Amino acid sequence: MSEPNGALPGGSPDEVPGLSYEQARAALDEVVRRLESSTVDLEQSVALWERGNALADVCQAHLDGARERIEAARPGLTGRATATPPGDDETPF
């Protein structure tokens, strides 16, 4: 997902919040690739960093939404895997 001539991955700032998880993740991967390339100047690095944060927020919002949907579909499911059974305060190891 390479962007033309220094354009920021993910489209215009107005488009970023409407990206799907997959689109935001691909754009975030492109941000990381470009930051790691060390071929961008300081100003472009800051712009990429800011865009990366916005894209990460979009990804997290999608993941949070998915978690909420799962929790709503399966009440009581979350917390069971990590909860300590009553009276089992010590680990066996």
C-alpha positions in Angstrom: 0.0 0.0 0.0 2.5 2.6 -1.1 1.4 6.2 -1.2 2.4 8.6 -4.0 5.0 11.3 -3.4 5.0 11.6 0.4 1.2 11.3 0.8 0.4 9.9 4.2 -0.9 6.3 4.3 -4.6 5.9 5.0 -5.9 8.8 2.9 -6.9 12.2 4.0 -7.3 12.9 7.8 -11.1 12.9 7.3 -11.0 9.4 5.8 -8.9 7.7 8.6 -11.8 7.3 11.1 -13.9 5.5 8.4 -11.3 2.9 7.5 -12.0 -0.8 8.1 -9.7 -2.6 10.5 -7.9 -4.2 7.6 -7.4 -0.9 5.8 -6.2 0.9 8.9 -3.8 -2.0 9.7 -2.4 -2.0 6.2 -1.9 1.8 6.3 -0.2 1.4 9.7 2.1 -1.2 8.3 3.0 1.3 5.6 3.7 4.0 8.2 6.0 1.7 10.1 7.8 0.6 6.9 8.4 4.2 5.9 9.6 5.2 9.4 12.0 2.3 9.5 13.4 3.1 6.1 15.2 6.2 7.5 14.7 8.0 4.2 12.2 10.6 5.5 13.1 13.9 7.0 12.1 15.0 10.5 9.0 16.8 9.4 7.7 13.8 7.5 8.7 11.5 10.3 6.5 13.5 12.7 3.6 13.5 10.3 4.0 9.7 9.9 4.1 9.3 13.6 0.9 11.3 14.1 -0.8 9.3 11.3 0.4 6.1 12.8 -1.2 7.1 16.2 -4.5 7.9 14.4 -4.4 4.6 12.5 -3.6 2.7 15.7 -6.6 4.3 17.4 -8.8 3.2 14.6 -7.5 -0.4 14.8 -8.0 -0.4 18.6 -11.6 0.9 18.2 -12.4 -1.9 15.8 -10.8 -4.5 18.2 -12.7 -3.0 21.2 -16.0 -3.2 19.2 -15.3 -6.8 18.3 -14.6 -7.6 22.0 -17.9 -5.9 23.0 -19.8 -7.9 20.4 -18.3 -11.2 21.6 -19.0 -10.3 25.2 -22.6 -9.4 24.4 -23.0 -12.7 22.5 -21.5 -14.8 25.2 -22.4 -13.3 28.6 -20.1 -14.5 31.4 -17.5 -15.7 29.0 -14.9 -13.0 29.7 -13.0 -13.3 32.9 -13.5 -17.0 33.2 -10.2 -18.0 31.7 -8.2 -15.7 34.0 -10.4 -15.9 37.2 -9.0 -17.9 40.1 -11.4 -20.5 41.3 -12.6 -20.0 44.9 -10.2 -21.5 47.4 -7.4 -21.9 44.9 -5.1 -19.0 45.9 -1.9 -20.9 45.4 -0.3 -22.0 42.2 0.8 -25.6 41.9 4.3 -24.6 40.9 
